[in-house]
């Protein structure tokens, strides 16, 4: 059990994969640390450093999620620094907006917003006007994001704020 760490978004909970404690310990040893000097705090700092690197590179050209989506024909346009981006398909129609959100204690969630009311500014009189800029076909995108991240399901939430998650 843990505090409710991630937002249970309608498209799912996608969490960036973290390096394990053993991998973090291995990295510290490769960087000259003695095994006896490695503390839990040093391991957690190493994990946090990789988490920050993932966030910083998430939407950069040739890195992270941007790379995988571009390889599959999507165009990723960064907004608000490295923490938000809009995703367009091959016909330049908006598919989704991706936002990185820090978890309450640890982890980084990739929020995939696909609702046109939340994505587009303005009101559209007809469905045809809306479909000139937006496409509702985002299932393929969700599968790709699921391959790059760790999809979670929220199994239960208790009145004290604790939640139970499991791998999707």
Buried (B, 14 or more C-beta within 10 A) or exposed (E): EBEBBBEEBEBBBBBBEBBEEEBBBEBBEEEEBEEEEBEEEBBEEBBEEBBEEBBBBBBBEEBBBBBBBBEEEBBBEBEEEBBBBBBBBEEEBBBBBBBBBBBBEBBBBBBBBBEBEEBEEEEBEEEEEBEEBBBEEBEEBBEBBBEBBBBBEBEEBEEEEEBEBEEE
